[in-house]
């Protein structure tokens, strides 16, 4: 049974509109088909797309993040020692 959404789900577009290496938008992380057919999708499908985009963004952030503190590249040299 479908759950009825009270509010319209707005597009997650943030106006970046550039495709990344896997074909997902670097702004909203939707696929080309998800972007093209957004207005025709039912709200339950739109909700699933939003959740999938959040996971894609999380994975992208994890693989493209900078090294954590403690590496030789990020240690600062004290000028007062």
N, C-alpha and C positions, 0 to 999 in steps of 0.2 A: 504494500500500500504506500502510495506517495504521500510525503508530508507537504502540506501546503505552506509556501513561503508567504509571509505577510508583506514583506518589503521586496521591491525589485532589487536584484543583485546587479550592481553597477560593474562596468568593465574595469578590470584591474590595470588598464593601460595607464602608464605614467608619462607617455610622450617621448620615450627614448627610441623605440621602434628600430632596433638594429638586431640582426640575427647573429647569434653566437656560433661557436664551432659545431654544436649539435643541432642547429637549426631553430633553437628556441630564442625568443626575443630576450635581449639583455635587460630590458626594462621590466617586463611583467612575467617573463618566463613561460609564455604560452607558445604552443606550436603554431605553425602557419595556419593549419586548418582550424585550430581553436580560435585564432584571431579572426579569420575570415567568416566563420559561421557563428560567432558569439551571439548575435541578436536572434538567431534562429534556434539556439539551444534552449531546452527546457531548464527551469530553474534548478532542479536537482542535479542536472548535468553541469550547469554553470558552477554550482557549489563544489562538485567533485573536481572540476578544472582548477578552481581557486586553491583547493587543498593540494592538488598535484603541483601547482606552481610554487607553493610554499616549500614543498619538499625539494623541488628542482633548485630553487634559490638557495636553500640550506646546503645542498650538496655542492653547488657551484661555489658558495662562499667558503666551504671547508677545503675545497681543492685549490682555491686561488687565494688563500689567506697568506699573510706574511709569517715568517718564523716567529715563534714565541720568544720571550725574554730569556736570556741566558746564553744565547748563541754569540759567537765571537763578533758577528757583524753588528749586533745591536748594543754591545757593551760600550758604555761611555768611559772615556778616560778622564780622570779627575785632574784638573789643572792646578789644584791647590796642594796636592800631596808632594 
